[in-house]
């Protein structure tokens, strides 16, 4: 399995403020956008480059540029949109897919209610974003759906992961690398990450 923990000091510092229950909705949302830029830097580190001929104010040169078709960021609604906004700041030309899933609070299974994605997923790198990899039910369902639409080159980016979620996710999709800011202790009986930061969607949008 491939799991990358982004332990950059700025990532860890911002994550600590986000974990604090005293942090406001506005502060949480702003920090999530900021931290997604830093995580996005890591998840795109090995993108393939080619060169193109440009002219600087001084001379012509062959300069590096991204190769291939534009990226797709696939947001697992609704909390994934917090990471999505920062990633679009980083790569404004990326295409966007939306995967609408909610967690049944009794079974903890993912229930799909919306899906919209670019048509040519098989030709693109698809980066799936969701702040929490807890039970992994939503993440697995999102990847299943995207693979069903032809995606073959996928990565999963989250803010926090639980060991149980990583184990389930990598068993279901061993070909999809995971990038996260931290791996926490465990899941509690309600399927929340502990110590975690609560419900990311609720904290982003000020809902309960």
N, C-alpha and C positions, 0 to 999 in steps of 0.2 A: 504494500500500500504506500501511497505517496501523500504525506501530510506535511505541510510547511507551516511552522509557527513564526509569524512575523514579529520578532522580539525587538524591533527598533525602539529606542527609548521614547520617542515622541508618541508612538503607537501605544506603548504601555502607560505612559502618563495620561493620555487622553482617555484611555479605557478606564483607568482608575476613577477619573472624574465622572464618567458615564455610569459606573457602578454605584456611585454614591446616591442614596435615595433622596438627598437634599437637592440634587441637580434639577433645575427647572426643565420644563418641556422644551422651551426655546433653546436652552443650553444643550440639552441632550441631542436635539435635532441638528444643531450647528456642529457639535462634536462628531456626530455620526457622519456628516458630510465631509468633515476634515479628515477623519480617520480612514474613510473610504478612498481618499486620494492617496494616502500612504500605502494602504493595502493594494490598491490598484497598481501602484508602481511595482510591487513585487509580483503580482499575478501576471503582469505583462512583460516581465523582465527578459524573457527569451523569445519575444516576437521576432519573426524573420525579417531581415532587412535586405533591400536591394539599393541600387544607387540611381540617381537621375542627374542629368546635366543641368546645372543652374549657373547663373551669373551673379556673383557678389558685386558690390561696388568696386572691387579691385580687379577681379578676373573671373573666368569660367572655372568650374570645378565639378567633379562627380561627387555628389553629396548623398549621405545615407537617407533612405526613406522607407517606410513600412511597405512590405511586399504583400501582394495578394489582396483579396477582398476585405472589406471592412469587417471589424469585429461585431459580434452581437452580444449585448448584455441582456440576460434573461432575468427579470425581476420576479421573485416569488412574492405575490401580493399578500398583505399590503406593506409589511415591514421592509421588504426588499427594496422598496422605492427610496428609502433613506440612504442606502448604499449606492443605488443607481444614480442619484443626483450628483454625487461626488465623482463617480466614474465618468459621467458625461461631461463634467468639467474637464476631466483629464483627456478624454477621447470624444470630442464633440461630434465627430462624423460617424460614430458607431451606430449600428441599427439596434433596435430595442424589441425584445419579446416580453410579453406579460403572461405569467402563469398564476391564475387565481386559485388559491387553495386555502381552505380553513381547516382547523383541527377540531374534530368531534371530541368534545370534552369528556365523553363517557368512554369511547374506544381509543382515543388519541390517534385515530386514523385520519389521513388527509382526504378531504372531500374537494373535488374540483368544481369550480363554478365559472371559470373563464380561461380562455387560452387564445392568444393572438401572437403570431410570430412571422418573421420574414420567410419567404417561400424556399429560399435556397440555403437552408441551414447546413447541408452537407458540404458546402464550399467554404464555410466560415468557422473561425474559432468562436465558440459560444461560452461565455463566462456567466455562470448562474450565481445570482446573489440573493442571500437571505441572512439576516444578522445572526440567527441562532441555528446551530445544528444540535438539536436536543434528542428527540426520539429518532430523528432522521426520516420520519414518515413523509413529511412534505418534500424534503430534498430528493428522496428516492422517487417519489411520484412525479416531481418536476423533471428529473432526468429521464425517467421512463417516457414521459410525454414528448420531450425534445428529441430523444433517440427515435421515437416512433415517427417523428416528422423528418427524419433523415440526418440529424446531427451526429457526427462521429468524433469531433474534436471538442471536448468539453472540459471545463474546469469549474470547481465549486468554491465560492468565496464567502466566508462568514466572519462574523466578529468574535463569536464564542462557540466553542464546541464542547460537548460532553463525551467522555470516553465511550459510553454506550452508543452514542450517535455515530461516532467515527467508526466503531466496529461494524455496526449495521450497514452504514453507507458504503464502506469499502468492500464489504462482502457482496452487496448488491451491485455495485459499480466499481470494480477494482481498476478500471481503466480511466477513472476520473480523479485527478489529483485534487486535494483539498488544501485551501489556504485559509488560515485563521489567525487572529491576534492572540488567542489563548485557549488552552484546553483546561477546563475547570474540573472539579473533583468528581461530580456525579450528577445523576438526575434524582429528583425527589419523587414521591409517590404520585404527584400530579403531572409528572413529565416536564418539570421545569429544571433548568440548569442551576446547580448550586456550587459556589455562592452566586454566580450569575449576575444579572442586573435587572431582574424582573421580566415583564413582557415588553419586548422592544417596540412593538406596534403601539401599545398603550402609552409608553413613555414618550414616543415620538409625537403622537397626536393628541395626548392629553385625555385619553379615553379610559374607561374601566370595563 
